[in-house]
Amino acid sequence: MALLRIDHSSVCVKVNLPLYIILPSPASLKDKSLADFRVLYLLHGLSDDASAWQRYTNIEILAREQDLAVVMPTGGRSMYTDMNNGQAYFSYLTEELPEYLRKLYRLNLTRENTAIAGLSMGGYGAFKAALLRPELYCAAGSFSGLLGLQLLSLIDDIDLRQEFTQLFGDLNRASGSPDDPLVWLENAAKNPGAFPRLYASCGRQDPLLPINQFFQQRAQSLGFPLTYVEEDGIHDWFFWQSQITHFLRHFYPARPEAAA
């Protein structure tokens, strides 16, 4: 596989952004084209950047095993939202970036060929994209994701509280707002067949475990299909390395030619 870094100017975000992409090398293509490779968007967390998945996991090995092109965009500390300051990260992720990739690499971004996943903030972003733009993805994964905003009102850290207030407004009203994953879930449950397959996981020692458990329970009560996994683990790369492997092998068993 080949690793590319592209620094490009985004219309939606209004700054230059680094973008990492794992693509097949010439030897991997053989008689294939890029259109034959499935596409995975992989989103980073609040304290990381677009290079994190490639630096801290074996995603390149998994990409070769699964015949994947992996797109790792920059989300800053935006929670993948269209921010009030005019930096529209969600629009970048779901509109500008796919169009750019189609034109630049002719990637096959049809719904049945495209998945999205992420950790922590990226899990929030992946489920936001999947539940608000379901026509774009066949599957979505959240690993230790912020799958509910009920705890935001309890944040004690002044700087973090101010940062989240800039993103979501009054934190006492964030739960139940249009930014709340539980609201996306309830809307999706009205027509579950139109939505991607969802996979959520969290470590048993992770402070976000109660939020993930509540999301799973709500999905179950609404009759919305969700693959949910709990394992021993904390909010770290050991857990996320394990989960990206589980997610891909759950939805995309290795193709015979890749496993040979």
Phi, psi and omega in degrees: 000160180241140178251125179243142168242127178240125173259114188225157180269128181258130175293320184288322186264340172072019174217168172286136182235138170279139179229126178255137181224132171259121181235158177294143173281168180306322180294331180284333184286311182049248180262018180257169170238170178300332180294343179276352183263135175290157185242132176236121168275132184233117189257139182272173182266182188297324184259008181250189175221187187294343181275351194298314183298320181288328182283322193251357180226177178262037185302329180293322176294316178297323179298319178293318180297323188259002186055060184244144159259125186249125182249120183241093185275168176270130176242359183056224173244039190272349192058022180056042178251162167276104191281156182295341180277004178097354177275106189263081183290324180292318177295323176300312183296318189260347182234298186294313184296313178302319180296320178298316181293323177298315183288321186281315187240356182056040176293149178275097183255030171296156184304314185290350183253001191233133176230165180217142180206163179189169180246142176053247175304323179292331174293319174300313181295321181295317179288328175298312179299316184292324185269339177260337177230061188294342180288352185265339192224148175264340181206153179215143180232137175236122180246115184056039185281157173277085188263030175182150183252015185295334183270354183298326181291347182261002181297128180267328182298120186296315182296316180293321179298318179294321180296314180291330176296322177295330181276317191243357184081211181300114184293338176289345180246006183294319178293125182090000178274173177297347178271357186273124177305330179292328175290318177300318182296315181297321177292320180294328183294347177288338179208067189299332182294344181272001189247157179296161172290134184248141177229123178233142179215156178203146177286147182291341178256014181272134179297343178272004181302313181302323179295318179293321177296319179295320177298316179297317180295321179293320177298318179296317181292332179274352182075025181265126184294131180209126170275119185237132184230132169241134176219162173301134180162160177245190183275074185209176186288339175297317179291317184290326174299315178299318187285325177295326176294312180299315182301310183292320182284339175289313183268333184227080175305145183303136177288147185306318182291332179285325183281341184291000000 
